[in-house]
Each structure stands twice: as structure tokens, then as C-alpha cells.
Amino acid sequence: MDNSKLLSSLSYFSVFFAPLLLPFIVWLVADNQDVKFHSKRALISHLIPTVLLVAASLISFFQFFSFRHTSTEFLDSPSMFASSDSIGFWGAAPILFMLMYSFLFVIVLIWNVVQGVKVFK
């Protein structure tokens, strides 16, 4: 068993246990160019869903604090969401981003497993 193949493959499989940490450490510490190449690819593939998750979190945060209604108006008018201007982009954006994140994460997970098996062979 070759250590360079094992480290390269482990960088891809780290999506299950240390998505950003292990490929970054392997990329910094490794001497072999092949290992550095694969750990950098794994790091980028792990970083893409993370960036989308941070964007979704920020949009959710801003959406939460951008409600026009106060809590007393909400209690007085339970049909707050029935008005046409209540739900727009800011109302649907967190859900859309979470759906995109879930879809992208599954694709990245499958891609990392395939690449890890390819490198290990």
C-alpha cells in the first residue's frame, strides 16, 4: 500500500469526518506533488457547499430581522403571510438556498467518494 495514495484518498473521504480540516493539513504538510494536487481538489470540493451554507445562513439572518411586522402586529393579525408583500425573495430565499445546499452536498459527497476510490485503485 502506497502512503501517497492513502493520503490522497483520505483527503477525499474526509468529507465524512473532517471536511475542511484534513485536506487543508495534508495540503500544507505533504511533500509529494500528487498528494498536494488531490488534497487541494478535495479542499475545494469541500469548500463549495460550505460557502453556500454560509450564504444561506446570512440570508436567513437578514430575512429574520427584516420583517416589517412587530410581534404585537403579528398577534393582532394572524394572517400576516396572506398579504402579497410579505413573502417575496427574502421569504423564499432561505428555503431555496437550503434546497440548493442539500442538492450540491449530495453531488459533492458522491464526487468525493468516486474520486477517493479512483485514487486508491
RAZI-V962819 format. One record per residue. N is the residue number from 1. SS is DSSP state (H for helix, E for strand, L for the rest). PHI is phi in whole degrees, 0 to 359 (999 if undefined). D_FIRST is the distance of its C-alpha to the first C-alpha in Angstrom with 1 decimal. Layout:
# RAZI-V962819
N SS PHI D_FIRST
N SS PHI D_FIRST
This chain:
# RAZI-V962819
1 L 999 0.0
2 L 270 3.8
3 H 294 6.5
4 H 294 9.0
5 H 293 7.9
6 H 295 7.6
7 H 294 10.9
8 H 297 12.4
9 H 292 12.0
10 H 295 13.2
11 H 297 16.1
12 H 288 17.2
13 H 287 16.9
14 H 291 18.9
15 H 300 22.0
16 H 274 22.2
17 L 229 22.3
18 L 208 22.8
19 L 303 23.8
20 L 258 25.0
21 H 289 23.9
22 H 295 20.1
23 H 298 19.9
24 H 294 22.8
25 H 294 21.4
26 H 296 18.0
27 H 296 20.3
28 H 284 22.4
29 H 268 20.0
30 L 293 17.2
31 L 264 17.8
32 L 287 15.7
33 H 293 18.1
34 H 294 15.6
35 H 294 14.6
36 H 298 18.4
37 H 299 19.3
38 H 289 17.3
39 H 290 18.3
40 H 292 21.9
41 H 297 21.9
42 H 295 20.8
43 H 297 23.5
44 H 294 26.1
45 H 292 25.4
46 H 280 25.7
47 H 282 28.8
48 H 300 30.8
49 H 292 31.7
50 H 294 32.3
51 H 297 34.9
52 H 294 36.5
53 H 293 36.6
54 H 295 38.3
55 H 298 40.8
56 H 295 41.6
57 H 293 42.2
58 H 295 44.5
59 H 295 46.4
60 H 296 46.8
61 H 297 48.0
62 H 291 50.6
63 H 293 51.6
64 H 296 52.2
65 L 267 54.6
66 L 254 56.3
67 L 298 58.3
68 L 277 61.9
69 L 265 63.1
70 L 273 63.5
71 H 292 63.1
72 H 290 66.8
73 H 293 67.0
74 H 294 64.1
75 H 290 66.0
76 H 285 69.2
77 L 233 67.7
78 L 292 65.0
79 L 266 64.8
80 H 300 63.2
81 H 277 60.5
82 H 279 63.1
83 L 288 64.4
84 L 287 63.2
85 L 264 62.1
86 L 283 60.0
87 L 251 56.9
88 L 223 55.7
89 H 297 52.6
90 H 292 52.1
91 H 281 52.5
92 H 265 50.0
93 H 301 47.5
94 H 299 45.5
95 H 292 45.1
96 H 297 44.1
97 H 294 41.6
98 H 291 40.0
99 H 294 39.9
100 H 296 38.3
101 H 298 35.8
102 H 298 34.9
103 H 297 34.5
104 H 295 32.5
105 H 295 30.2
106 H 295 29.4
107 H 296 28.7
108 H 296 26.4
109 H 298 24.6
110 H 296 24.1
111 H 298 23.1
112 H 294 20.4
113 H 294 18.9
114 H 298 19.0
115 H 295 17.5
116 H 296 14.7
117 H 291 13.9
118 H 300 14.5
119 H 292 12.1
120 H 288 9.2
121 L 288 10.2
